[in-house]
C-alpha cells in the first residue's frame, strides 16, 4: 500500500531534523579540533582556510576508498571564478 503524502512529509521533516542535528554535532566536533589545533588564533581569509581544509580532507580520504573530492566541492584554488567568487 502506498503511503499518503502527509506521512511522507512527516518522515521528511524527521529526517531533516536528524540531518540538522548530525551536522551540528559534526560542526562542533570539527570546531573543537580546529580550536585545539590553534586555528582560532589565526587571522586568515575564510576562502584560504577552506582551501587548506579541503587539502587536509583529500589527504585523509586517500586510501579510505572514498572519492578524493566530492562533485559538489568548490573548485581548487586558482580555478576560474565567476563574479560572485564561485567557480
C-alpha positions as CSV (number, residue, x, y, z in Angstrom):
1,X,0.0,0.0,0.0
2,X,1.2,3.5,-0.9
3,X,1.9,6.0,1.9
4,X,-0.2,9.1,2.0
5,X,1.7,12.3,1.2
6,X,1.2,13.6,4.8
7,X,3.1,10.6,6.1
8,X,5.9,11.1,3.7
9,X,6.1,14.8,4.7
10,X,6.3,13.8,8.3
11,X,9.2,11.4,7.6
12,X,11.0,14.1,5.6
13,X,10.6,16.5,8.4
14,X,12.0,14.0,10.9
15,X,14.9,13.2,8.6
16,X,15.6,16.9,8.1
17,X,15.8,17.3,11.8
18,X,18.1,14.3,12.2
19,X,20.3,15.8,9.4
20,X,20.4,19.2,11.2
21,X,21.4,17.5,14.5
22,X,24.1,15.4,12.8
23,X,25.5,18.4,11.0
24,X,25.6,20.4,14.3
25,X,27.4,17.5,16.0
26,X,29.9,17.3,13.2
27,X,30.5,21.1,13.1
28,X,31.0,21.2,16.9
29,X,33.5,18.3,16.7
30,X,35.5,19.9,13.8
31,X,35.3,23.3,15.6
32,X,36.7,21.8,18.8
33,X,39.5,20.2,16.9
34,X,40.3,23.3,15.0
35,X,40.5,25.3,18.2
36,X,42.7,22.6,19.8
37,X,45.0,22.9,16.8
38,X,45.2,26.7,17.2
39,X,43.1,27.7,14.2
40,X,41.1,30.1,16.4
41,X,44.1,32.4,16.8
42,X,44.9,32.7,13.1
43,X,43.6,35.6,11.1
44,X,43.1,34.3,7.6
45,X,40.6,34.8,4.9
46,X,37.8,32.2,5.1
47,X,38.4,31.1,1.5
48,X,42.1,30.4,2.2
49,X,41.2,28.4,5.3
50,X,38.5,26.4,3.4
51,X,41.1,25.6,0.7
52,X,43.6,24.4,3.3
53,X,40.9,22.3,5.0
54,X,39.9,20.8,1.6
55,X,43.6,19.8,1.1
56,X,43.5,18.1,4.6
57,X,40.3,16.3,3.7
58,X,41.8,15.0,0.4
59,X,44.9,13.8,2.4
60,X,42.7,11.9,4.9
61,X,40.4,10.5,2.2
62,X,43.3,8.9,0.3
63,X,43.3,5.2,0.8
64,X,39.9,5.2,2.5
65,X,38.1,4.1,-0.7
66,X,36.2,7.4,-0.8
67,X,36.5,9.9,-3.7
68,X,39.3,12.5,-3.3
69,X,36.9,15.4,-3.9
70,X,33.1,15.2,-3.9
71,X,31.4,16.6,-7.0
72,X,29.8,19.4,-5.0
73,X,33.1,20.6,-3.5
74,X,34.3,24.1,-4.5
75,X,36.9,24.4,-7.2
76,X,40.5,24.3,-6.4
77,X,42.4,27.5,-5.6
78,X,43.3,29.4,-8.7
79,X,40.4,28.0,-10.7
80,X,38.4,30.3,-12.8
81,X,35.7,32.1,-10.9
82,X,32.5,34.0,-11.6
83,X,31.6,37.4,-10.3
84,X,30.3,36.0,-7.1
85,X,33.6,34.4,-6.2
86,X,32.3,30.9,-7.1
87,X,33.6,28.7,-9.8
